[in-house]
Amino acid sequence: MKPSPRAAESAASPASISDEGATSRLRDCRIGFIGAGAMGSALIRGLVREAAPANRVLVADSNPYQAVRLQTELGIKVAQSNLQVARHTDLLILAVKPWLITSVLEEVREGLARDGDREPPLVISIAAGVSLARLEAAAGPDIPVIRAMPNTPAQVGAGASAICRGKHATAEHAAQASAVFESVGLAVEVSEAQIDAVTGLSGSGPAYVYMIIEALADGAVRAGLPRATALQLAAQTVLGGARMVLETGAHPAQLRDQVAT
């Protein structure tokens, strides 16, 4: 289950940081994506399902088939170029590989600038390991930037994501970014000093969970269960344990002791 959003007290708060109006504010945004791979597609699907009209989502990808497939499936719009996405959106999500992020930002930099009193778009990067300073330098002066670390369970609506703000990003920007990632699971706000720990915990953590499921299932098969049944029970056991922690608020050690009686 997706947790209820809560307002953050500060940029370093480890709590969910959207408020009740964040999702409604996304409905008024033109949302752009550069990159529609596994994570980009998961976010697009989550947004269209939970928070944003499909006809206000504009997507560009180096593989045109990816964007066209999403257009057919969801009704989103397909851009002709990355620069078009930057020019015509209020919130731009960069879902590209880390080694491409600087070149993509430099490519669209002129499209991020706005004339007169128009607010520049919020730029959200999900590129692992790319600092806010590097993102802000490539995006240009006064562009609000948020760095995010989602994880692969976002593809099934059970993601765990963290965001941190750049120097031009406001609480309103943080609430919008939180709403983006809460469309596919949980979102929290942390300081940039904490983002590497998030990468190790929730970013890489699913791999350890899969190893636990595999080990539990292997033990059950050795004890005589069919593999399909063993995998089903092992996965549901991990899911149930996680939900017990999230929904009861009990410490894991307390829940462990309840089992170990």
Sequence and secondary structure as in RCSB ss.txt:
>XXXX:A:sequence
MKPSPRAAESAASPASISDEGATSRLRDCRIGFIGAGAMGSALIRGLVREAAPANRVLVADSNPYQAVRLQTELG
IKVAQSNLQVARHTDLLILAVKPWLITSVLEEVREGLARDGDREPPLVISIAAGVSLARLEAAAGPDIPVIRAMP
NTPAQVGAGASAICRGKHATAEHAAQASAVFESVGLAVEVSEAQIDAVTGLSGSGPAYVYMIIEALADGAVRAGL
PRATALQLAAQTVLGGARMVLETGAHPAQLRDQVAT
>XXXX:A:secstr
        SSTT  S    HHHHHHHHTS EEEE  SHHHHHHHHHHHHHT  GGGEEEE SSHHHHHHHHHHH 
 EE SSHHHHHHT SEEEE S GGGHHHHHHHHHHHH   TT    EEEE  TT  HHHHHHHH TT  EEEEE 
 GGGGGT EEEEEEE TT  HHHHHHHHHHHHTTEEEEE  GGGHHHHIIIIITHHHHHHHHHHHHHHHHHHTT 
 HHHHHHHHHHHHHHHHHHHHHH   HHHHHHHH  
